[in-house]
Amino acid sequence: MLSQFLLPETVARQDGMGAEMRFEPKMVQLTLGITRIISQESLEVSVWGSADGEHWRPLVAFPQKFYCGTYSMYLDLARHEDIRYLRAHWKIGRWIRDERAPLFGFYVRAEEGQLRRQAGAA
């Protein structure tokens, strides 16, 4: 699997989810890129999986984010052998009262990855 966008760059003003994508079980490196954010807002992005495209369950979540940047984590799909489809979910928060809708620009990229061994590991 080459690098693919699980969620292409999106501008969001409310909670939502991306389209489903088919994946074969293996190690996947997920990268969350936040390209636009307004102060005093938060973004929570999780990746959900499904065996059949109908019934979904959460697999992994990025820690809540408040700033632009690029953040990566691994998802071991070998631990979820029944999973064939992935999609991104997001929740947007604001902790001040304001008439404006929250605003985020972000993407989620998935690519085949391998965990690096720690020095001295067998």
Protein Blocks (a to p, Z undefined) as FASTA:
>chain_A
ZZddfbacdddfbdcddddddddddddddddddfbdcehiacdddddddfklmaccdfbd
cdddfbecdddddddfklmmmbmbdcdddddddfbdcfbdcddddddddddddddddehi
ZZ
